[in-house]
Amino acid sequence: MTFNEIKNDEHQYMMHTYGRFDTALVSGKGATAKDADGKEYIDFTSGIGVNSLGYCDDGWVRAVCDQASTLQHISNLYYSPLQTELSKKLCGLSGMDKVFLCNSGAEANECAIKIARKYSFDKYGAGRQKILTLINSFHGRTVTTLSATGQDVFHNYFFPFTDGFDYVIADNAEDLKNKLTDDVCAVFVELIQGEGGVMPLSREFVSEVASVCSESDVLFMVDEVQTGISRTGAVFCFENYGIRPDVVTLAKGLGGGLPIGACLCNEKLGNVMTAGTHGTTFGGNPVACAAAAEVLSRVTSEDFLKEVSAKGEYIRSKLSGMNNVSEIRGMGMMIGIVTEKDNAKAVAAECVKNGLLILTAKNLLRMLPPLTITYEEIDKGLSILKSVMEENT
């Protein structure tokens, strides 16, 4: 099919829920994608942080194909060695005690919310169910995770939203303490607000949150849907902050391209969720688990993590000398670029025309390249970005 045929069919048959760029991707290898007309693109997006190993990595493809030809799905009424092996690996890497496997970041966050409220209900009874999140946060697109999201733009149309959330100013310990009332059961944060503009929290604030939560028996929960699985130069971003939360949620890069999410909890919470209190049909799917196991076997070594950090520093050093760059934010290979001309969306669209896929968030450019991107691919992509930035100053 030609691009126009694909685009026309999309307009006719699909709900218009996405603002798409004018290209249809049909194949890829590494950090290079190809469209329906054969044009190649350097990909600085990895499917919004999903394709950890890039497109069609040989080991990942083998793991997926081998499992698909062995057993593609079973009910969660039966034990699965793929689920238990993956969960054991995640617990070992994180220091957590138990894992719930699901299909997405929003689902992982829903599980975290339910754990917090049930833990508090079991211990303190009704009336202690409020969860504090941060202004400018993003936790998903279900009605409840939209409610948890601290951005007014998302609190529209879908009334009534789920009650029981309040929003704290990021990096403001006084605001946190003022809102930590007796009806609060958890504080839920992204350590780097991704959709909110690649905004890292300060170490001081995160340390204060951990301390205050511990003193009050309020759960400290971290949304690592975008920051997790080695994206920031550590397997979990919370390691960069020197803390260990009660609950951690994962998705995106965990499956390397297949839908899988995970909610991890510590020993205190290991027995909160019991049979019938939560569940999923597709969560822990054998093929998705095989993909995730392959990803973890590749991206968690000390040498690999050092390389992620080195590539991130290399990209930032190159960006610092470009026209139209006023600020660079982020950690590891999660990078935000504030443009002097406040024209990130126009720059991103022009990059696509010139063979570079790049994201936006709020009013800035956002990079989430495959963790395995080569320096040659980085240089090629940055060369395109530099040319576009010069033309748009």
N, C-alpha and C positions, 0 to 999 in steps of 0.2 A: 504494500500500500504506500502511496505517496503521503507526504506530510499533510497536504491539504485534505486528503481523504480521511486520514486519522483525525484531524482537527474537526472536520465537519461531523463525523460520527460521534465524537465526544460531545459536541454542542447539541446533537440531536438526542442522544441516548443517556447521557450522564448528568446527574445533578451538578449545578455550577458552584461547587463548594471550594474550588481552588482557583487562585489567580496564577495561571500557568505562563511560563516563558514559551516563546515560539520555537519549540523544537520537540521532536518525538524521539526518544532514545530507544534503541532496539538491541544494542549489544555493547560489551565492554570488556576490558582486560586491565588489571591493575588500577591505575587512576585515570585511565583514558576510556571515554565512552564514544559511541558512534551513533549517529542519528539515522533516520529512515532514508536519507539521501546520501549516506556514506560519509558525511562530514564528521571529523573527530573533535573531541572536546577534552581538555584537561579538567578533571573534576575535583574542585575544592569543597565539595558538599558531602560526599559519601552517603547520599540519600538522607540528609540531615542527621549525620553522625551514626548511621547504621552499618554501612559497609566497612567494618573495621579492617578487613584484609583486602579491600578493594573489590573490583569486579572479578568474578569467576576465578578466584584463587584456586590453584590446582588441588591443594590439600582439602580445602573447604568443599569443593565440588565432589571430590571422592567420598568424603564423610557423608555428605547429603545423599548422594546417589546410592552408596552402599546401604544406608539405612532405609531409604525409600524402597529399595528392592528386597528388604528383609521384613520390615514391619512399619507401615506408615502411620498407624494410629491405633490406640487402644483406649478403652474407657479408664477413667481414674478410679474405677472400682477394683482395678487389679494393680499389683505391684509392677514397677518398671525399673530395671537396672539402669537404664539411661537416665531416668529422673534421679535416682539415688546417687549415682556417680557424679552427676552435675551438681547436685545439692551439696554433697560432701566436699567437692572442690570449692564451691562458693563459700561454704562455711570456713574451710581452711584458709582461704585467701583473706577473708574479711574479719575473722575472729568471732563471727556470729554463731548462733546455736541452731536455728531452724530456718527453713526456706519454704515459701509458697511460690510455685511456678504458675505463671499465667501467660497472657498473650501480648501485653502492651504496657507502656508506662502508665497510662491512665488506670488500667486494671491493677497494676502494682500499687499505685497510690490509693486506690479504693481499699485495697487490703490493709494498707498501713492505717488508714482512717478507722477501719473497723476494729483492728487490733487495739488502737489507742482507746476507743470508746468502750470496748468490751473489757479491757484490762481495768479501766477506771470503774466501770459498772460492777464488775465482779468484786472489786476491793472496797469501793466507797459507796456503791449504790447509785441510784438515779440522780441526775442534776449536775453531774460533773462530766460534761461532754464537749465543751468548747475546745476548738483547735485554733491556735494562733499560726498564721502564715505571714509572709512579708508582702508589703506593698511592692508591686512590680514583679511579683512571682508568676509562674505558670506551672500548673500541675495536671493539665489534661482538659479534655473536651466533653466528658460526661457531665451530667447536670451537677453531680456532687463535686467533681474535681474542678469544674468551672467555678463553683462556689468557693473552693479552696484557693483559687487563683486570685491574687491581690491586684487585679486590674479592672477598673470600672468598665472598660470597653467590652469586657466579656460578660458583664452582668446585665444582659438585656435579652429581650425576646422570649426567653425560655422559662418564664415565671410559672409557678413559684420555685425559686432556687432552694437548695437544701440549707436549712438553718445550721447554726453552730460553729460559725467561723468568725474570726476577727483578724484585723490586719495591722501589723507592726511596721514602723518605719525601719528599713534596713540600716544596720550599723548604728542604731539608736537604742542603747541599753536602757535608758530611762523610760522610753516608750514601751519597751518590752516589759519592764517591771510594773509599770502602771496598768498594763492590760493583763498581767498574769494574776487574774482574780481567782477566787476559790472554785469557780466552775470550769477552769481550764484543765484539760487532761493531757495536752500535747502541744509542742511547738514543732512546726514542720517547715523546713527551709531548703532551698537550693543554695549550695555553697558558692556557685557561680550562676547568676540568673541569666539563662541562655536566651530564651525568647524575650526576656526583659531588657536585652541589650548587652549581653556578655559583661555582666557586672559582678566581679568577685566580692564576696563579703570580707571584711577585715578580720584578721586573726583574733584581735581583741574582742570583737563582738561575738564571734563564734565561741570563743572560750567562755565568755560571760553567759551565753545561752546555755552551754553545757553545764556550767556551775549552778546557775539558777534552777534549771530543770532538775538536776540531781538533788538539790536541797528540798524541792517541793514535791518530789515523786511525780513530776510531770515528764512525760516521755519526750525525748529529743529525737526527732525523726528527720532524716536527710533524704531528699529527692535527688538521686544520682542517675536519673534516666538519661540525661545528656552528658554528665561529667564522668560517669562510671566506665569501667572496663578500659582503663589505661589512657583515656582521652587526655588527661591532664599531666601525664608523666608519672602517675602512680596508679595502681590498679583501681583504687577508690580515691576520690578527691579528698575525702575526710582524712586520709593519711597525711596529706599536705598541711592540714590544720592541726595535727597532733591531738585529735580527739577520737572517741569511739562512740557513736550514737547508739540509741536503743533499737532503732529501726532504720534500714536502708532500702531504697527502692531502685531497681534497675530495669532497663529495656534496651532500646536502640542498638548500641554496638554489641550487645551480648550475643545475639544470634548471627551477626555478620551478614544479615540480609533476609533472614527468616523471622517471622513474628514470635517473639518470646519476651516475657517480662519476669521479674522476680522480686519478691518482698522478703527481706532478711530481717530476723529479729534476734535479740540477745537471749541469754539463758533465762532472765527474769520473765520473758514473754513467751517462752517456748511452748507452753501448754495452754495459752489463752484461747487459741482457735481450736475448737473440737469438731468432731464429725457432725456435719450438717450446718455449721455456722458460716461456712464459706465453701466455694467450689467453682469449677469451670469445666466445660466440656473439652476444650482444646488445649488448655494449659498443660505444659509439660509434654507436648506432642513429641513422639520419638524422633522424628526427623529434625524438628527445631532443637531438641536437646543435643542431637549429634552435631548439629552445626555449632551450637554454643560451646560444646566440649572442645571442638577443634579450635575455635577462637581462643578460648582460655589457654589451650596448650601452646599457643603461639605468642600471645601478647602480654604475658605476665612475668616473663623472665627479667632479671635485673638488666641485662644487656638491651633487651627490647625497650624497656621503659626509659633507659638512658637515651636511646636513639630517638624516641618520641620527644623527649625534652630538647634534645639537640636540634631536631628538625624544627620544632616550634621556635627556638631561639634564632635559628637561621632565617626563618620566614619573617620574624619580627625585625631582624636587623636589615633585611632587604626592604621591608615596608617603610622603615623609618626614613629612608632617603627619597621616597616618592612624593611627587606633587599631590596636592589635595588631601594629604594625610595630616590630621590634626591631633589624633590620639590613637593609641593601640592598647587594647585591653585583652585580658584573658590569662590563660595558663596552659602550658603544654601546646597541644594542637587544637585548642579551642580559642579562637582569635577573633576579636572584634576591631573594626577600623572605623573610626569617626572621620568623616570627610569634611574638609573645610567649607565646601560649597553646599553641604547638607543635601547631597544629590545621590545618595546611595542606591536608590531604586533605579534611577536612570543609568548609573554606572553598571549595576548588575545586569540590566537588560542589554546594554551595549557589549558587555563581556561575553554574553551568550552569542551574540552576532559574530564575535571575533574568536570563538572557540574556547571559552572558559566558563565553567559553571561555578557560580559563587552565590552565597545566600545573603539575605538581609535580615535584620532584627531591629525593630523600632526604626531609628533613622541612621543605622550604620550598616556597613558590610560585615558579613560574618563568614568565617572559614571553619570548616570541620572536615579537613581532608582525610582520606583513608590513612590509617596509621602506618601502612606499608608503602605509602607514596615514595617514589624515588626522588633523589635530588635533581635528576634530569627533568622529571615531571614538575617538580616544584619550580625550577628555573623557567621552564616553558610557560607555566601558568602565570608566574609573576611578571614575565615579560609582557604577556597580553594585558595583565592588569595595569602595568606601568604605562603602556601606550594609551589605554582607555582613560586612565586618570589624567594624563597629560592633555588629552583631547577635551576633557570635561572640566578644565579649570578656567 
